[in-house]
Amino acid sequence: MSTVFDVILRLAWWLLLAPLLPGIINKVKAWVAGRRGPPVLQLYYDLARLWQKQVVLSKLASPGFIFGPAVAWVALVGAACLIPLGPAGATLSFRGDVLLMLYLLALARFCTAWAAMETGSAFEGMGAAREVSYAVLAEAAMIAAMLTLCVQTGSISLATMLAPSAGAGAALLAVGLFTVLLAENCRVPFDDPNTHLELTMIHEVMVLDHSGPPLAVILHGAALKLLLFAVLLTHRGRAADGGSFRLCRDRDAAGRRAGRDGRGGIDRVAARAVRLPARAAAADHRGAVLPFCPAGGVEGRRLVSGYLNLLIGLAMGMNLVALGSSRLPSLIRAVATQGIILGLMPLLLEHEPDWRVYLVMAATITGKGFLIPWLLRRAMRAAHIERELDPLIGFVPSLLLGAGGTIAAVALAHSLPLLPEHAGSLLVPGALASVLTGFILLIGRLKAIAQVCGYLILENGIYLFGLLLIHSTPLLVEAGVLLDLTVGVFVIGIIVDRIQRAFDSLDTRKLTVLRE
């Protein structure tokens, strides 16, 4: 009975959670674009409404028009049941289940294209031809990824193949799976599920003649497929860090066995070797051992460095979002997000954070993430402006300059004589890229609010440079820089208000007409 209940619970997880993921994606896209966007549960509402509608059939359609979406949905559910859900495991698991998963995904694609061809429409036939063309590349990449995992693990079972594994190969495989996810689930740049242009549609054009419950089945299957690839990508994304956790866990187990055998002195020697505190090395001959991995100091630092580089990468991504945003709300939101990310970094740089670290973190997040963006939004609403329409440097050239500058910053950082603890960090590239982004916004934008955002990003780059000296420079200095920034933004806010009152515009080019 418990086995049946577990199967039903896992199946319900896949079926009920699938429509939530597209809702979250659409909400995030709307948030980045400065729009309110549809509700997160919008797909649930659409599915409930479609199940209550009647089916409109073409005169040329055969029963395959109805059977195709149903078979595709069943194939996707079967493929999802083969994917392990972390410690909970997979609903169905056996030797060689990876081959069945690949065949089920191919069957779902074939049935969807078959149903599109049943309408007799040249328009849907064009979409089916595009789908098959993309499938040649996507399936080859998917098979190559699975073969790589088979060779790496020596198994053809998904439960073993998707186990955490360290190394650069795991990261590269995750990047390849992410590209397949975009192609298979009609994501930009391969396709847009919300478009209505016949020259760009691939997946969407194949379902234009479906309606009612068959369309609901197709939409739910698409959401299920997106969740399936997201789970696969999550497995590979946690692989790089999983190896460190597993190594530390194995060493802990070895230490516990050594303690039970009465060899606790080995732990004390290992503790002194990595300069652990004396209380951490307290182990007697009755079996007490280190409370954490004795040789895990290096592994722990690598793990923290990985999380730090992830945050810096997100901050650098916000630079590109700011350069490519024509809407001022999106620009302000990117600056606020970058400020919150930077506020979290001192926690990863300090091994033993004290109250000053938490105070500076709270002040940074409050000031850069909430207070200053709120002031900018207030000034924007008072000026009744939403967009930067005519910048000196266009949005696409700005984005290309920012991307090129980011690549150059990464290349330059490798040639600098940095300390060993900073050599593998992205602090220097992130700082250089943020400073360059701030200069581009200051020079290329005409609206005063956009220039203030450029000044904030420029200061964020200086803040990243300051984090290099966090162990030698007190964090109170960073707090002083934050105070200067806040005062500067207040002064700029007053200037923006004066410009708006004098010229009824925030175009800084009009300042050239001022005379004494």
Disulfide bonds with the S-S distance in Angstrom:
none
